[in-house]
Amino acid sequence: MEDTLRRLIVQLGEVAAISVLIELSLPALKRRVDAGDAVQPAWGEFLDRLAQRYGLPAAARVRPLRDDGPLAILVIAYRS
């Protein structure tokens, strides 16, 4: 997800503002945990890096979804 964000920022160039939202599917997350995956400290470190490396004015918002679907969806809004 971080690589996708990095590539997007490079493609956008200079923008006036950017906002990041991560939609996290709770049913998909439960399946992953039931299959043996663990929620790792890397998730929290990833969220911290978003603000530090990319200069976001606010932390990325994580919205839990009750719908089944992809584990995570990265939504980015920007104003040029």
Backbone as ProteinMPNN parsed JSONL, in Angstrom:
{"seq_chain_A": "MEDTLRRLIVQLGEVAAISVLIELSLPALKRRVDAGDAVQPAWGEFLDRLAQRYGLPAAARVRPLRDDGPLAILVIAYRS", "coords_chain_A": {"N_chain_A": [[0.82, -1.176, 0.0], [1.965, 1.197, 0.74], [3.843, 1.552, -1.285], [2.163, 1.953, -3.485], [0.982, 4.405, -2.762], [3.277, 6.028, -2.762], [4.019, 5.932, -5.499], [1.78, 7.193, -6.595], [1.963, 9.794, -5.544], [4.275, 10.695, -6.785], [3.392, 10.708, -9.441], [1.368, 12.62, -9.308], [2.682, 15.022, -8.728], [3.109, 18.422, -7.87], [0.776, 19.389, -5.496], [-1.921, 21.108, -3.852], [-3.229, 20.129, -1.588], [-3.651, 17.017, 0.131], [-5.418, 14.081, 0.955], [-5.803, 11.094, 2.775], [-7.433, 8.018, 2.892], [-8.068, 4.883, 4.281], [-9.838, 2.088, 3.638], [-10.882, -0.616, 5.436], [-11.707, -3.929, 5.266], [-13.534, -5.651, 7.53], [-14.616, -8.354, 7.57], [-12.865, -9.582, 5.692], [-10.429, -9.2, 6.967], [-10.84, -10.747, 9.267], [-10.965, -13.322, 8.115], [-8.319, -13.551, 7.248], [-6.924, -13.488, 9.69], [-8.023, -15.762, 10.921], [-6.928, -17.643, 9.218], [-4.376, -17.719, 10.019], [-2.731, -15.51, 9.777], [-1.195, -12.686, 11.321], [-1.88, -9.618, 13.0], [0.404, -7.229, 12.649], [3.048, -5.28, 14.198], [3.947, -3.72, 12.167], [1.838, -2.499, 10.827], [1.013, -0.273, 12.408], [3.42, 1.133, 12.294], [3.492, 1.679, 9.574], [1.31, 3.468, 9.322], [2.328, 5.59, 10.842], [4.551, 6.296, 9.274], [3.289, 7.319, 7.028], [2.509, 9.929, 7.717], [4.972, 11.051, 8.484], [6.895, 10.659, 6.355], [5.581, 11.549, 4.063], [4.485, 13.961, 4.595], [1.807, 14.463, 5.313], [-0.951, 16.472, 6.292], [-2.643, 15.564, 8.249], [-3.215, 12.524, 10.055], [-3.664, 9.424, 8.289], [-6.966, 8.382, 7.68], [-8.637, 5.581, 8.915], [-11.143, 3.537, 7.929], [-13.357, 1.228, 9.109], [-14.998, -1.409, 7.431], [-18.005, -3.226, 7.156], [-18.686, -4.717, 5.079], [-17.983, -7.414, 2.84], [-15.07, -7.831, 0.965], [-12.159, -6.602, -0.789], [-9.218, -6.741, 1.264], [-8.025, -4.245, 1.97], [-8.56, -0.9, 0.909], [-7.198, 1.812, -0.699], [-7.846, 5.154, -0.597], [-7.483, 8.185, -2.14], [-7.575, 11.659, -2.055], [-7.112, 14.727, -3.697], [-6.119, 18.165, -4.124], [-5.331, 20.481, -6.537]], "CA_chain_A": [[0.0, 0.0, 0.0], [2.842, 2.363, 0.784], [4.419, 1.703, -2.617], [1.121, 2.553, -4.321], [0.89, 5.811, -2.373], [4.494, 6.696, -3.226], [3.924, 6.109, -6.951], [0.745, 8.18, -6.874], [2.474, 11.126, -5.222], [5.215, 11.051, -7.85], [2.612, 11.007, -10.636], [0.606, 13.857, -9.113], [3.539, 16.204, -8.721], [2.768, 19.394, -6.83], [-0.642, 19.581, -5.213], [-2.15, 22.004, -2.716], [-3.635, 19.359, -0.413], [-3.894, 15.598, -0.109], [-6.072, 13.395, 2.065], [-5.704, 9.647, 2.585], [-8.392, 7.189, 3.616], [-7.891, 3.45, 4.066], [-11.027, 1.321, 4.005], [-10.427, -1.937, 5.859], [-12.829, -4.859, 5.341], [-13.436, -6.476, 8.73], [-14.739, -9.782, 7.249], [-11.633, -10.049, 5.043], [-9.403, -9.242, 8.01], [-11.128, -11.918, 10.103], [-10.53, -14.515, 7.376], [-6.849, -13.601, 7.259], [-6.489, -13.85, 11.042], [-8.412, -17.168, 11.1], [-6.029, -18.469, 8.405], [-3.066, -17.747, 10.664], [-2.01, -14.237, 9.688], [-1.238, -11.9, 12.552], [-1.79, -8.17, 12.834], [1.773, -6.985, 13.072], [3.383, -3.878, 14.52], [4.238, -2.996, 10.93], [0.672, -1.69, 10.461], [1.14, 1.007, 13.106], [4.584, 1.822, 11.75], [3.075, 2.169, 8.258], [0.494, 4.673, 9.517], [3.225, 6.658, 11.283], [5.368, 6.723, 8.133], [2.482, 8.122, 6.105], [2.574, 11.333, 8.119], [6.35, 11.53, 8.558], [7.59, 10.675, 5.06], [4.847, 12.193, 2.973], [4.068, 15.284, 5.029], [0.352, 14.642, 5.352], [-1.324, 17.402, 7.363], [-3.339, 14.797, 9.28], [-3.001, 11.083, 9.905], [-4.614, 8.748, 7.401], [-8.168, 7.895, 8.361], [-8.928, 4.179, 8.638], [-12.587, 3.319, 8.102], [-13.698, -0.199, 9.06], [-16.186, -1.744, 6.645], [-18.613, -4.518, 7.492], [-18.886, -5.418, 3.805], [-16.918, -8.293, 2.393], [-14.409, -7.31, -0.23], [-10.706, -6.629, -0.624], [-8.788, -6.451, 2.638], [-7.84, -2.804, 2.158], [-8.699, -0.029, -0.26], [-6.553, 3.094, -0.474], [-8.583, 6.22, -1.252], [-6.699, 9.408, -2.043], [-8.198, 12.845, -2.64], [-6.136, 15.804, -3.746], [-6.536, 19.418, -4.743], [-4.143, 21.111, -7.138]], "C_chain_A": [[0.874, 1.253, 0.0], [3.478, 2.619, -0.582], [3.419, 2.357, -3.571], [0.985, 4.044, -4.025], [2.1, 6.594, -2.902], [4.439, 6.949, -4.731], [2.895, 7.161, -7.316], [1.249, 9.593, -6.626], [3.444, 11.597, -6.296], [4.448, 11.438, -9.111], [1.857, 12.323, -10.503], [1.47, 15.095, -9.218], [3.127, 17.132, -7.584], [1.258, 19.526, -6.707], [-0.774, 20.47, -3.981], [-2.488, 21.233, -1.444], [-3.875, 17.909, -0.819], [-4.505, 14.993, 1.148], [-6.068, 11.9, 1.759], [-6.706, 8.945, 3.486], [-8.092, 5.743, 3.278], [-9.163, 2.766, 4.551], [-10.578, -0.112, 4.255], [-11.635, -2.845, 6.044], [-12.651, -5.777, 6.555], [-13.645, -7.967, 8.435], [-13.478, -10.34, 6.578], [-10.501, -10.151, 6.044], [-9.6, -10.459, 8.9], [-10.697, -13.205, 9.412], [-9.016, -14.661, 7.402], [-6.326, -14.036, 8.626], [-6.832, -15.318, 11.313], [-7.486, -18.112, 10.332], [-4.607, -18.491, 8.979], [-2.251, -16.479, 10.535], [-2.155, -13.49, 11.009], [-1.206, -10.426, 12.194], [-0.458, -7.782, 13.455], [1.987, -5.527, 13.445], [3.653, -3.056, 13.264], [3.069, -2.118, 10.495], [0.752, -0.318, 11.109], [2.315, 1.818, 12.598], [4.271, 2.402, 10.373], [2.27, 3.45, 8.402], [1.35, 5.85, 9.976], [4.06, 7.197, 10.122], [4.581, 7.574, 7.154], [2.594, 9.601, 6.439], [4.006, 11.865, 8.058], [6.989, 11.67, 7.189], [6.896, 11.529, 4.017], [4.24, 13.523, 3.378], [2.564, 15.506, 5.018], [-0.02, 15.552, 6.511], [-2.05, 16.71, 8.517], [-3.066, 13.314, 9.021], [-4.042, 10.505, 8.947], [-5.792, 8.234, 8.228], [-8.388, 6.441, 7.953], [-10.397, 3.95, 8.952], [-12.861, 1.816, 8.015], [-14.994, -0.412, 8.288], [-16.716, -3.106, 7.076], [-18.86, -5.348, 6.23], [-17.692, -6.3, 3.495], [-16.333, -7.72, 1.116], [-12.919, -7.427, -0.068], [-10.337, -6.249, 0.805], [-8.674, -4.952, 2.886], [-7.982, -2.076, 0.825], [-8.102, 1.321, 0.124], [-7.291, 4.148, -1.283], [-7.809, 7.512, -1.036], [-7.452, 10.542, -2.744], [-7.132, 13.946, -2.629], [-6.739, 17.025, -4.424], [-5.274, 20.081, -5.283], [-4.282, 22.605, -7.19]], "O_chain_A": [[0.558, 2.243, -0.659], [3.633, 3.769, -0.99], [3.791, 3.215, -4.372], [0.884, 4.853, -4.947], [1.948, 7.697, -3.428], [4.769, 8.041, -5.192], [3.108, 7.941, -8.244], [0.984, 10.494, -7.422], [3.435, 12.768, -6.674], [4.817, 12.402, -9.782], [1.721, 13.061, -11.479], [1.029, 16.115, -9.747], [2.833, 16.682, -6.477], [0.557, 19.747, -7.694], [0.147, 20.57, -3.171], [-2.085, 21.628, -0.35], [-4.249, 17.615, -1.955], [-4.142, 15.358, 2.267], [-6.303, 11.492, 0.622], [-6.813, 9.238, 4.677], [-7.883, 5.408, 2.111], [-9.519, 2.853, 5.727], [-9.968, -0.741, 3.391], [-12.495, -2.57, 6.882], [-11.722, -6.584, 6.597], [-12.921, -8.79, 8.995], [-13.072, -11.464, 6.875], [-9.697, -11.081, 5.984], [-8.632, -11.132, 9.252], [-10.123, -14.087, 10.051], [-8.493, -15.764, 7.56], [-5.405, -14.848, 8.718], [-6.013, -16.044, 11.877], [-7.281, -19.253, 10.747], [-3.741, -19.204, 8.472], [-1.177, -16.379, 11.127], [-3.144, -13.66, 11.721], [-0.584, -10.028, 11.209], [-0.232, -7.987, 14.647], [1.211, -4.652, 13.06], [3.592, -1.827, 13.3], [3.284, -1.09, 9.854], [0.577, 0.696, 10.433], [2.23, 3.041, 12.481], [4.732, 3.494, 10.04], [2.516, 4.419, 7.684], [1.125, 6.983, 9.55], [4.254, 8.406, 9.999], [5.146, 8.46, 6.514], [2.754, 10.433, 5.545], [4.231, 12.997, 7.63], [7.574, 12.712, 6.892], [7.548, 12.159, 3.185], [3.548, 14.152, 2.578], [2.099, 16.612, 4.745], [0.537, 15.422, 7.602], [-2.065, 17.22, 9.637], [-2.729, 12.915, 7.906], [-5.148, 11.029, 8.815], [-5.618, 7.718, 9.333], [-8.328, 6.113, 6.768], [-10.842, 4.14, 10.084], [-12.628, 1.2, 6.975], [-15.966, 0.32, 8.474], [-15.941, -4.029, 7.328], [-19.199, -6.529, 6.306], [-16.552, -5.984, 3.835], [-17.06, -7.181, 0.282], [-12.444, -8.259, 0.704], [-11.071, -5.517, 1.469], [-9.167, -4.446, 3.894], [-7.58, -2.571, -0.228], [-8.461, 1.898, 1.15], [-7.362, 4.057, -2.509], [-7.516, 7.892, 0.097], [-7.903, 10.395, -3.88], [-6.36, 14.076, -1.679], [-7.71, 16.942, -5.176], [-4.279, 20.222, -4.573], [-3.378, 23.293, -7.664]]}, "name": "protein", "num_of_chains": 1, "seq": "MEDTLRRLIVQLGEVAAISVLIELSLPALKRRVDAGDAVQPAWGEFLDRLAQRYGLPAAARVRPLRDDGPLAILVIAYRS"}
